[in-house]
Amino acid sequence: MAEALKGELAGRRDLVGQRPQSRCRRSSWSTLAHLPKHLQTAIVNYRRQADQSGDLDPAIRQFLDRIGEKETSDSIMAKLVAFDRGQVELKAGTILSREWNGITYRAIVVDDGLLWDGTRYDSLSAIAFAITGTRWNGPRFFGLRDSTVAGEDEP
């Protein structure tokens, strides 16, 4: 594996701007010459993976394009967390588990909702209400969202 990577790096003189072999422009590769080898290797690996499997999802690419250089790292992280929370999609067959008052409860994601205790529900919040008798944010109850205070077990 290491030898194959060394061979690819040796064959890619375009990293120092001498012989571009990828679909990137010569100027973009020549700007990598100042980077350490481990970053150059990561870029080569990413490009190989993107060429084989496809590049970033258009929604993610659009989101990243919106982040300007004037943004602070804290505001970028807040936006990334918000974006990530909006991207949670549970696929059929996923089993969500939560321990409540010493009992472990499991909900199964199906094509048309969720199953818990032999009953179909439309939302995780409805299941959390059935389990606890109080209103909860369902994704938070099942650990899909961070609580506002670590270790907090209140609705």
C-alpha positions as CSV (number, residue, x, y, z in Angstrom):
1,M,0.0,0.0,0.0
2,A,2.8,2.4,1.0
3,E,4.7,1.6,-2.2
4,A,1.7,2.2,-4.4
5,L,1.1,5.6,-2.7
6,K,4.8,6.5,-3.1
7,G,4.6,5.5,-6.8
8,E,1.5,7.7,-7.3
9,L,3.1,10.6,-5.6
10,A,6.3,10.2,-7.6
11,G,4.2,10.1,-10.8
12,R,2.3,13.2,-9.9
13,R,4.9,15.9,-10.4
14,D,1.8,18.1,-10.8
15,L,1.9,18.6,-7.0
16,V,4.8,20.9,-7.5
17,G,3.3,22.4,-10.7
18,Q,5.4,20.6,-13.3
19,R,3.1,18.2,-15.1
20,P,-0.6,18.4,-14.4
21,Q,-2.3,15.0,-14.8
22,S,-5.6,15.5,-13.1
23,R,-8.7,17.5,-14.1
24,C,-7.5,20.3,-11.8
25,R,-5.9,23.3,-13.4
26,R,-2.1,23.7,-13.3
27,S,-2.3,26.7,-11.0
28,S,-4.4,24.9,-8.4
29,W,-1.8,22.1,-8.1
30,S,1.2,24.5,-8.1
31,T,-0.3,26.1,-5.0
32,L,0.2,22.8,-3.2
33,A,4.0,22.8,-3.5
34,H,4.3,24.6,-0.1
35,L,2.2,22.0,1.7
36,P,3.7,19.2,3.8
37,K,3.8,15.7,2.2
38,H,1.1,14.3,4.4
39,L,-1.3,17.0,3.2
40,Q,-0.3,16.4,-0.4
41,T,-1.0,12.7,0.1
42,A,-4.4,13.5,1.6
43,I,-5.3,15.6,-1.4
44,V,-4.2,13.0,-3.9
45,N,-6.2,10.4,-2.0
46,Y,-9.3,12.6,-1.9
47,R,-9.0,13.3,-5.6
48,R,-8.7,9.6,-6.4
49,Q,-11.7,8.8,-4.3
50,A,-13.7,11.6,-5.8
51,D,-12.8,10.4,-9.3
52,Q,-13.9,6.9,-8.5
53,S,-17.0,7.4,-6.3
54,G,-18.1,10.9,-7.2
55,D,-17.4,14.3,-5.5
56,L,-19.2,16.0,-2.7
57,D,-23.0,16.0,-2.5
58,P,-24.3,19.1,-4.2
59,A,-26.0,20.3,-1.0
60,I,-22.8,20.0,0.9
61,R,-20.8,21.7,-1.9
62,Q,-23.4,24.6,-1.9
63,F,-23.2,24.9,1.9
64,L,-19.4,25.0,1.8
65,D,-19.4,27.6,-1.0
66,R,-21.5,29.9,1.1
67,I,-19.0,30.0,4.0
68,G,-16.8,33.0,3.3
69,E,-13.4,33.8,4.6
70,K,-14.8,36.5,6.8
71,E,-16.5,33.9,9.0
72,T,-15.1,33.1,12.4
73,S,-14.3,29.5,13.3
74,D,-17.0,29.5,15.9
75,S,-19.7,30.7,13.5
76,I,-18.5,28.1,10.9
77,M,-18.8,25.3,13.5
78,A,-22.2,26.5,14.5
79,K,-23.4,26.4,10.9
80,L,-21.8,22.9,10.4
81,V,-23.6,21.6,13.4
82,A,-26.9,23.1,12.3
83,F,-26.4,21.7,8.8
84,D,-25.5,18.3,10.2
85,R,-28.7,18.2,12.3
86,G,-30.8,18.9,9.3
87,Q,-29.2,16.0,7.4
88,V,-30.2,13.2,9.7
89,E,-32.2,10.7,7.8
90,L,-33.1,7.4,9.3
91,K,-33.3,4.5,6.9
92,A,-35.7,1.6,7.2
93,G,-34.2,-1.1,9.4
94,T,-32.4,1.3,11.8
95,I,-33.0,0.3,15.4
96,L,-32.9,3.1,18.0
97,S,-32.3,2.2,21.6
98,R,-32.9,4.2,24.8
99,E,-32.7,3.2,28.5
100,W,-35.4,4.8,30.6
101,N,-35.9,4.1,34.3
102,G,-33.8,0.9,34.1
103,I,-35.7,-0.5,31.0
104,T,-34.2,-0.5,27.5
105,Y,-36.7,0.5,24.8
106,R,-36.1,-0.1,21.1
107,A,-37.8,1.6,18.2
108,I,-37.4,0.3,14.6
109,V,-37.5,2.6,11.6
110,V,-39.8,1.3,8.8
111,D,-40.7,2.8,5.4
112,D,-43.9,4.5,6.7
113,G,-42.9,5.5,10.2
114,L,-41.5,3.8,13.3
115,L,-42.5,0.7,15.3
116,W,-42.4,0.4,19.0
117,D,-44.1,-2.1,21.2
118,G,-46.0,-3.5,18.2
119,T,-47.5,-0.1,17.3
120,R,-46.7,2.1,14.4
121,Y,-45.9,5.8,15.2
122,D,-45.3,8.8,12.9
123,S,-42.6,10.4,15.1
124,L,-39.9,9.7,17.7
125,S,-41.6,12.3,19.9
126,A,-44.8,10.2,20.0
127,I,-42.8,7.2,21.0
128,A,-41.0,9.2,23.7
129,F,-44.3,10.4,25.0
130,A,-45.7,6.8,25.1
131,I,-42.6,5.7,27.1
132,T,-42.3,8.6,29.5
133,G,-45.8,10.1,29.7
134,T,-44.2,13.5,29.2
135,R,-43.5,15.5,26.1
136,W,-40.0,15.1,24.7
137,N,-38.1,16.0,21.6
138,G,-38.0,12.5,20.1
139,P,-34.6,12.8,18.4
140,R,-33.1,14.1,21.6
141,F,-34.7,11.4,23.7
142,F,-33.1,8.7,21.5
143,G,-29.7,10.5,21.5
144,L,-29.8,11.9,17.9
145,R,-29.5,15.5,19.3
146,D,-27.2,16.9,21.9
147,S,-28.9,17.9,25.2
148,T,-28.4,21.5,26.3
149,V,-26.7,20.3,29.5
150,A,-24.6,17.1,29.4
151,G,-26.3,14.2,31.3
152,E,-29.6,16.1,31.5
153,D,-32.6,13.6,31.6
154,E,-35.5,16.0,31.6
155,P,-38.0,16.8,28.8
